[in-house]
Amino acid sequence: MAMKLLVTAAAFLLFFACAPPEPEGEQLFNGVDMTGWRHTGPGEFVVEDGALKTVGGMGLLAYDGRKIGNAVVRIVYKPESSRANAGVFIRIPEKPNDPWFPVHRGYEVQIQDSGDEFHRTGSLYSLSSAEEFPASADGWNTMEIVLDGQLTRVSVNGKQVNEFHGGGEAPPRTKWFEPRRGPRPDEGYIGLQNHDKNSTVWFKEVSVRPLDGSR
């Protein structure tokens, strides 16, 4: 019996040792300049100490390289405070030329963490709620956004905080600046929001890796 258990354990370890490694993410921000990115609207992004820094707003830094779907988008960011406002836009159907276009046609994964569960970090802004996430030791947080067909899943610092199925139930729209309700595409462009002059957020990594071998 002991020998059988040893053989089983060895086979188990061999399986994991031989399993293909998780594909590395493609870095969309090179840490030096904004090649591949385009800004629209007020304010700007600047590169400071290898990170993108929000300045003023409300504007949008869009990645123009390609539409992204069935992938994991990884964002490493640091807000100046919990009230610092910014967002990560996903599922934008067309290249945006107006910072309000992705608000109403895509989804915003919220960065600011001082609102209620529908307006705090990890929520799809005003559409789906997010749970609290574990704090980081140095202020830098890692957000992973899974795009899988109409499923959007958000994790922050290793904890899943939100899951939303496109077309699922959402609270009624009560404010003019909240996104219009309705389905979004399975794939789309992504972007980073610079919200206002009182909000500073740094982004030092924006990467994407295929989900289950897709791109």
JORATA-V61624 format. One record per residue. N is the residue number from 1. PSI is psi in radians with two decimals (NA if undefined). Layout:
# JORATA-V61624
N|PSI  N|PSI
This chain:
# JORATA-V61624
1|-0.76  2|-0.71  3|-0.70  4|-0.71  5|-0.69  6|-0.72  7|-0.74  8|-0.77  9|-0.71  10|-0.71  11|-0.68  12|-0.80  13|-0.68  14|-0.66  15|-0.81  16|-0.58  17|-0.57  18|-0.17  19|2.45  20|2.44  21|2.69  22|2.30  23|2.51  24|2.64  25|2.58  26|2.12  27|2.11  28|-0.34  29|2.16  30|-0.01  31|0.00  32|-0.82  33|-3.02  34|0.64  35|2.27  36|-0.11  37|2.70  38|2.33  39|2.49  40|2.54  41|-3.12  42|2.88  43|-2.86  44|3.01  45|2.52  46|2.74  47|2.14  48|2.07  49|0.76  50|0.20  51|2.64  52|2.31  53|2.29  54|2.45  55|2.09  56|-2.76  57|-3.13  58|2.10  59|-3.10  60|2.30  61|1.90  62|2.45  63|2.04  64|-0.01  65|-0.83  66|2.90  67|2.63  68|2.28  69|2.76  70|1.07  71|2.99  72|2.06  73|2.17  74|2.20  75|2.21  76|2.06  77|2.80  78|2.03  79|2.61  80|-0.59  81|3.03  82|-0.33  83|-0.13  84|2.17  85|2.36  86|3.07  87|2.84  88|2.08  89|2.43  90|2.86  91|0.59  92|2.12  93|-0.47  94|2.83  95|2.11  96|2.40  97|0.19  98|2.24  99|-0.28  100|-0.31  101|-0.87  102|-0.41  103|-0.78  104|-0.28  105|-0.24  106|-2.79  107|2.50  108|2.09  109|2.01  110|2.50  111|-0.79  112|2.44  113|0.50  114|0.09  115|-3.01  116|-3.05  117|-0.32  118|-0.03  119|0.47  120|3.11  121|2.25  122|-0.25  123|2.67  124|1.92  125|2.00  126|0.03  127|-0.73  128|2.50  129|2.78  130|2.56  131|2.94  132|2.70  133|2.73  134|2.42  135|2.63  136|2.83  137|-0.50  138|0.15  139|-0.30  140|2.28  141|2.57  142|2.06  143|2.28  144|2.24  145|1.99  146|2.19  147|1.98  148|1.59  149|-2.21  150|0.04  151|2.31  152|2.19  153|2.32  154|2.28  155|2.53  156|2.18  157|0.71  158|-0.06  159|2.26  160|2.23  161|-0.19  162|2.50  163|2.29  164|2.33  165|2.19  166|2.37  167|-0.03  168|3.06  169|2.50  170|2.67  171|2.71  172|2.58  173|2.12  174|-0.22  175|2.62  176|-0.51  177|-0.05  178|2.62  179|2.53  180|2.47  181|2.80  182|2.89  183|2.70  184|2.82  185|2.82  186|-0.46  187|2.73  188|-3.13  189|2.79  190|2.82  191|2.86  192|2.40  193|2.35  194|2.02  195|-0.85  196|2.95  197|-0.31  198|0.04  199|2.19  200|2.18  201|2.39  202|2.47  203|2.03  204|-0.15  205|2.31  206|1.96  207|2.86  208|2.39  209|2.57  210|2.61  211|2.09  212|0.69  213|-0.03  214|3.08  215|NA
